[in-house]
Amino acid sequence: MLRKYLPSVCMFVCLLLCVLLIGRVVLHSDIPLHMPRTTVQRVSGRDTEQDTRQITLDSGALTTLISRQLPVDFPLTNLNIQLTEQGSACFTADIDPSTLELPRAASILLPNTCKLTAVVSIGYQEGSIILHPQTLEIGGLTLPHNLLAPVCDTLAEAATDGLRAQGISLQSLSIENEILYINLD
């Protein structure tokens, strides 16, 4: 009688081991991103009609600006921001998934700390920076991007506070050639 169920039990154990191995490989993959040199540059230009004052921030300067303003208990660590050619920003960081309201299946599959990758659009409204999540991946799992909205709000507030702490009042912004251009009041 035992021989009758032995192949089924062996298949189940093998299947379980394969799923665990695949999950470990997917959840613990680490893709490093290059962090460019941090520079902040003030540029004054003179057009025929108006005088434009502008500050430029590269990816490293933006990461530093935001990181310095984040609260101590913020759930992201090792934050890296990479501005893209498409005019958005790619955020990578380590996160404890329990700090987000994840679907139950995702929270079961994810380890205590894993890699977060998110693409957000950057905008402005009434002198403040606004971040809108577009894609979200945590530990190799693609999740609904709206789960990141509270984190994006905190990051946007940190960026705005960082600019204001330096006496910078935002009028408008744009991203070109992986550089964030901030036009001043």
N, C-alpha and C positions, 0 to 999 in steps of 0.2 A: 504494500500500500504506500509506503514511503517513496518508493521509486516512481510512483505515478506523479507525485507533486514536485519531485526534485528538479526536473528541468524548468518548471515554472518559477520556482523559488530562485534558481540560479539566474534566470533571465531577468527577474525583477531586481535582484541585487546588482547585476551588471548595468541595467538601465539606470538605477539610482546612482551608481558610481559615475556613470557617464554624464548625467545631468549635473552632478556636483562638480565634476572636473570642468565642464564647459562653463558653468556659472562662475567658478573661481577665475578662469582665464579671462572671461568677459568683464567681470567686475573689478579685477585688479590690473587691467591694462593701464599703462601710464604713458601718455603722449606728451612729451615736454614741448613747450612753446618758447621761442626765442624772445627774451625780454630786452628790448633796445635800451640804449643809454638814455637816461632821464635828462631832458632839457626843457626849459621854459624860455620862451623867446618873446620879447615885446617888439612889436613892429608898428611904426606910425607911417601912414601913407598919405599922400596929398593928391586928391583927385581935383579936377577942375571945379566940381560942384560941391564936394563935401570933404571934410577931414575925417578919415576913418582910423580909429585906434583899434588895434587887434592884438590878441594874444594867441600864440600857437602852442598846443600841447601834443607831444607824441604819446604813444602808448605807455611808455614808462612813466612819464610825468603825470599822466592821468591816473595811473595805478597808485602812484605815491600820493597824489592829492587826495584821492578817495580813502586810501588806507589810513592816512593820518587822522581822518575825521570819523572813522567808524567807532561805534560803541564797543566797549570791552567785551561784552557778552554776545557780539555778533556771530552768527553761526558759520560764517565762511572764514577759512584760514588759508594762507598761501595764495591770496588773491592775485590774479594776473589778468590784465585787460589788454586786448589786442584790437586796435582799430582796423577795420577792413576796407578794401577797395570799394565795396558796395555801400559804404556810408553807415555801417552799423558797427557794433562792438561785440567781440567774442570774449566772454568771461570764463576763466577756468579757476577753480578753487577746490579745496578740500572741504567737505561738509559732513556733519552728523545728520543723516537722513531723518532722525527722530525730531528734528527741529522744524520740519515742514509737515504739513498735513498731506501725507502721501496716501495713495490707495493701499489697502491692507496687503494685497499681493506684493506690491513693490517694497513695502516696509519689511516684509518677511524675507525677501530675497537679498536685500542690501545689507552689507556689513555696517559696523558702527561708524566708520569713517570711510568715505569714498570720494571719487573725483566727480565734480560738477562741471559741466560745460553748458554754457547758455549763449545764445545770440540775442542781442537786444538792439532795438533802434533807439537812437538818441535824439531828443527834441528839447524844446524849451517852451515855457509858458509863463508869462508875467515875471520874467527875470529869474526863473528857476529851471534847472535841468530836469527833464523827465525821461525816464527809461521805460520802454515797453518791451516785455519779453516776447520773442518770436519762436524760439525753440529751447527745449530744456532736455538735457540728458544727465542722469545721475547714475553713476556706477555702471554705465553701459546701457541703461534702460531709458528709452525715450518716454517722457512723461508729458502730460498737458502743461503747456507753458504758463498758464494762469496760476499754477502753484508757486511760481517765482515772483508774483506781483508784490508781496510784502517785502521781499528781499530787494527787489528793484527800487521800491519806494525809499528804503533806507539808504541804498547806494546813491540814488539821485539826490537825496537830502544831504548826504555827506559831500558829494561833489559841489553842490550849491554852497554849503557852509564853508568848504575849503576855499572857494573863490571869494566869498564875502570876507573871510578871515584875512585875505590878502588885499582887501579893499577893491575887489573887482566886481563891478556891477554888469551883469549880462544883459545885452540887448538882443543878440541873435547868435546862432552858432551854425557851423556846417563842418562836414568831414570831407576832405579831399586828399588823395594820395596818402592815406593812413595818418593824417594830421587833423586834429580838432582845432578849428579856427573859431575863436570867441571874439565877437565884435562887442566893443564896450560902449556904454552910454556916453 
